[in-house]
Amino acid sequence: MTGTLSKCMQQYVTNPNYYASSPDGPMFKLIQDIELFEEDITFGEEIGEGCFGTVFKGTYKQSDATIIQVAIKVLKDKNESKEDFEREIEIISTFNHKNLIKLIGVVVRDSHTMPYMVFEYMMFGDLAELLRTKKLSHSSQTHTNEELGDESALISHEQLIWISTQISSGCKYLSDNHFVHRDLATRNCLVGHNLTVKISDFGMSRDIYTCDYYKVGGSKLLPVRWMSPIIKNILFV
């Protein structure tokens, strides 16, 4: 038994990002490196609201003066939200993969106002909504972006396989970097140009998902609808 445990410990790989949020960690410098100017951000319509914040469609004026569409996540005014915000920045800023949502930067305001995060904009929203509104086609025909935006458009088996392949690719990247998503669901996968799918976990969901999370015994918000029944004994990791 001791020998087996020793071998397991030798194979165990620690994730340095789990410890990066200490007071002596690089959080302050990290935010400085990705901080955006508030005057370069323009808010548009609200496109989603979840347990952790509200998401708006907007624009961002880049350093070369070009303007791009973005998604802006404004955190709810809670201490727990601020902790989650810092943790999200630390984690996502280390990622670089075509199937993970890209953090463009952070806008930090005064100490009495919650900061907000700026992400790339995904034109078709979350995968759950896309699948809910599209019927399955038995044809192998693909669709243009304009056709996918049409409520009557169908989605093919080939496209579903392509979607699954992209999600798997993103998960493999996370695994290779010693991360587990812990809340992978279609509501946390965003769909963009040419049916590009990117994994997200940043509250970019609609009110319909609010009931998916619940506090247990003073813990952080948990996706209880998707967790093991053992949760009833408050035994979880």
KAHU-V692951 format. One record per pair of residues at least 4 apart in sequence whose C-alpha atoms are under 7 Angstrom apart, sorted by the first residue. I is the first residue (numbers start at 1). J is the second residue. Records with the same first field share a line. If there is no record, write none. Layout:
I = J, J
This chain:
1 = 5
2 = 6
3 = 7
4 = 8
5 = 9
6 = 10
7 = 11
8 = 12
15 = 178
16 = 20
17 = 91
20 = 25, 26
21 = 25, 27, 87
26 = 30
27 = 31
28 = 32
29 = 33
30 = 34
31 = 35, 106
34 = 105, 106
35 = 105, 106, 107
36 = 105, 106, 107
37 = 107
38 = 107
40 = 60, 61
41 = 59, 60, 61
42 = 58, 59, 60
43 = 56, 57, 58, 59
44 = 56, 57, 58
45 = 56, 57
46 = 55, 56, 57
47 = 55, 56, 57
48 = 54, 55, 56, 204, 205, 206
49 = 53, 54, 55, 203, 204, 205, 206, 207
50 = 54, 203, 204, 205, 206, 207, 209, 210
51 = 203, 210
52 = 75, 76, 81, 203
53 = 73, 74, 75, 76, 203
54 = 73, 74, 75
55 = 71, 72, 73, 74, 204
56 = 71, 72, 73
57 = 70, 71, 72
58 = 69, 70, 71, 72
59 = 67, 68, 69, 70
60 = 67, 68, 69, 70
61 = 65, 66, 67, 68
62 = 66, 67
69 = 121
70 = 118, 119, 120, 121
71 = 118, 119, 120, 121
72 = 116, 117, 118, 119
73 = 116, 117, 118
74 = 115, 116, 117
75 = 81, 114, 115, 116
76 = 81
77 = 81, 114
78 = 82
79 = 83
80 = 84
81 = 85
82 = 86
83 = 87
84 = 88
85 = 89
86 = 90
87 = 91
88 = 92
89 = 93
90 = 94
92 = 103
93 = 103
99 = 166, 167, 169, 170, 197, 198, 199
100 = 170, 198, 199, 200
101 = 120, 198, 199, 200
102 = 119, 120
103 = 118, 119, 120
104 = 118, 119, 120
105 = 117, 118
106 = 116, 117, 118
107 = 115, 116, 117
108 = 115, 116
109 = 113, 115
122 = 190, 191, 192
123 = 191, 192, 193
124 = 191, 192
125 = 190, 191
126 = 130, 186, 187, 188, 189, 190, 191
127 = 131, 186, 187, 189, 190, 191
128 = 132, 186, 187
129 = 133
130 = 134
133 = 151
134 = 151, 153, 154, 155
135 = 154, 155
136 = 154, 155, 156
137 = 154, 155, 156
138 = 156, 157
139 = 156
140 = 156, 158
143 = 147, 148
144 = 148, 194
145 = 149, 193, 194
146 = 150
147 = 153
148 = 153
155 = 159
156 = 160
157 = 161
158 = 162
159 = 163
160 = 164
161 = 165
162 = 166
163 = 167, 197
164 = 168
165 = 169
166 = 170, 197
167 = 171, 197, 199
168 = 172
169 = 173
170 = 174, 199
171 = 175
172 = 176
173 = 177
174 = 178, 179, 180
175 = 179, 180
184 = 188
185 = 189
187 = 205
188 = 199, 200, 201
189 = 197, 198, 199, 200
190 = 197, 198, 199, 200
191 = 195, 196, 197, 198
192 = 196, 197
205 = 209
212 = 223, 224, 225
213 = 221, 222, 223, 224
214 = 221, 222, 223, 224
215 = 219, 220, 221, 222
223 = 227
227 = 231
230 = 235
231 = 235, 236
